[in-house]
Amino acid sequence: MGMATSFVGYLNYIVFLFLATGGYILWVDVKNYRGDQYKKEKKAAKLLVWINFTLGISVFIGSWVYKRYIW
């Protein structure tokens, strides 16, 4: 009996979506929250950008490690 394959083929799309949404939030939201009255909103948008970028890079590296060493 052979080993079962567990590769997910749409993982690259997830990485792209994380990075694209992070870039879009950075481009639209953070840029529009200029001024003193939007400090909390700008901080929350920056946090979302970092979360999206971190998740995108982590999923990409995790997928690469899985394909390279575990698969």
C-alpha positions in Angstrom: 0.0 0.0 0.0 1.5 3.4 -1.0 1.6 6.6 0.9 -1.3 9.0 0.5 -0.5 12.3 -1.1 -1.7 15.3 0.8 -0.5 18.2 -1.4 -3.0 21.1 -1.6 -2.8 22.6 -5.1 -4.4 25.9 -4.3 -1.9 27.0 -1.7 -0.3 29.4 -4.1 -3.6 31.2 -4.5 -3.9 31.6 -0.8 -0.4 33.0 -0.6 -1.2 35.4 -3.4 -4.5 36.5 -1.7 -2.7 37.2 1.6 -0.1 39.3 -0.1 -2.5 41.0 -2.4 -4.9 42.0 0.3 -2.1 43.2 2.5 -0.8 45.4 -0.3 -4.3 46.6 -1.1 -5.0 47.6 2.5 -1.6 49.3 2.6 -2.3 51.1 -0.6 -5.9 52.2 0.1 -6.6 52.3 3.8 -3.3 53.4 5.4 -2.8 56.1 2.7 -6.3 57.5 3.3 -5.9 57.6 7.1 -3.7 60.7 7.1 -4.3 63.2 9.9 -4.5 63.2 13.6 -8.2 62.1 13.8 -7.6 58.6 12.3 -4.7 57.4 14.5 -6.6 54.2 15.7 -7.9 53.3 12.3 -4.4 53.8 10.7 -2.9 51.6 13.5 -5.5 48.9 13.0 -4.9 48.9 9.2 -1.2 48.6 9.6 -1.7 45.7 11.9 -3.9 44.0 9.3 -1.2 44.6 6.7 1.4 43.0 8.8 -0.8 40.0 9.7 -1.6 39.4 6.0 2.0 39.7 4.9 3.2 37.4 7.8 0.5 34.8 7.0 1.3 34.9 3.3 5.1 34.5 3.8 4.6 31.9 6.5 2.3 29.8 4.3 4.7 30.1 1.4 7.7 29.0 3.5 5.7 26.3 5.1 4.6 24.9 1.8 8.2 25.1 0.5 9.5 23.2 3.5 6.7 20.6 3.2 7.4 20.0 -0.5 11.2 20.0 -0.1 11.7 17.9 3.1 8.5 16.1 4.1 6.9 15.2 0.8 
